[in-house]
Amino acid sequence: MQGLDSGDLSIQVSEQPNALVCAWTGKSNDRNPQAALGPWFDGLLAAAAAKGASVTMHFDKLDHFNSSTITALIRLIQGARGKGVKLTFVYDQNLKWQRLSFDALRVFEKADRAFELVTA
């Protein structure tokens, strides 16, 4: 699976035996990040589903993302559930903006643990 470079955002992908691990760096400050992230997320989920792999997103080295990125991430969570792909977001709780942003996504965690938030 190829990574993504879009504006100030870079996502590097490493393929593990049972997981695709995505490391986000830079800033996701595009006014419409879904235009780049949506198709890339679709490909990522298709690759994970084909391998029977989970997806782990590391945001702990990311400098910033805007509110439009949250919408794209919510769509990713919904897409992962639809494809039966386990999704984990890793963030830095010591960064106030990350703590506030990711704590708001806790509403998507369910008992099935298909989506999970983890602190770095």
N, C-alpha and C positions, 0 to 999 in steps of 0.2 A: 504494500500500500504506500503510495506516494504521500509526502507531507503537503503542506499548503503554505504558500507565501502570498499574502494579500495586503497591500499597503504596508502599514507598520506592524502587521501581525505575521508571526511565523509559527507553524505547528509542525513539529518533527515527529515522525512515527517510527517506533521500533516494534518489530514483530517478535513476540515471545511465543513459546509453544501453544499456550492456551489464551493468549491475550494480545490485543493491539494496544500499545501504550503511546499516548499522544502528549507531547510536552509543548505547552503554549508559552511563547515568549513575545516580548514587545507590547504592543497595544492594539486592542480591537476597538478602533474608534471610527470605523466606517459608518456612515449614516444608514446604510442598508447592508449590514453584514450578511443577511440571509442570502443575498445574491451570490456570494462566494461560498459561504459556509454551508448553505442548504444542499447544493449538489455534492459538495465534498463529504458532508455527513452521510448523504445517501450512499455514496460509494464506500465509505468506511463501514457503515452498518451492513451493507451487502457482503463486503469482504469478511467481516466478523461472523456473520450468519453462515456463510459458506464454509468457514473453518471451524465453526462451533466454538468460537472464541468470545471472550468478554472484551469490553473496551474500557480502558482507564484513561481519564483526561487529567493531566497535571497542570493546574493553574497556578501553583505556588511560586513560579518564577515570572508570572505575567505582571506587567506594570499597571495595566488598567484595561477595563472594558466598559463600554457604555450600556445604557439601558436597552438599546436595540439588540445588543448581543445576548442579553438575558432572554429575549423572545426567541432567538435562534436556539439557545440552549434548551428552552422548554420544548421546542419542536423536536430537538434531538432526543430528549427524554421520552417523549411520546412515540417517536419513531423506533427507538430501541425496544420499548415495550411491545410495539406492534410486531417486531421481527423476532422477539424472544431473545434479545441480546442483553446480557447483564452489563450495566453501565455504572462506573464509579467516577466521581469527581473528587480530586484531591486538591485542597486549597490551604492557604496559610492563614490560620485564625488570628495570628498576631498582626496582620494587616487589616485595619478597620474596614476598608472598602470591601475586601474579600469576605470578611466575617459577615458583614451586613448583607452582601449580595447572595452568598451561598446559604446563609441561615434562612433567607426567604424561600429558597428552593426546597427546604425540608418538607414542605407540604406534598412533595412528589414521592417521598419515601413511603413505602408500604411494607406490610409484613412479609411480602414475597421477596423482598430485598433485591428486586430487579434493578433498582436504582439506589445508590448509596452515596452519601457524602462522608468523606474522610479528611481529617486534618493532617497536614504534613508534619 
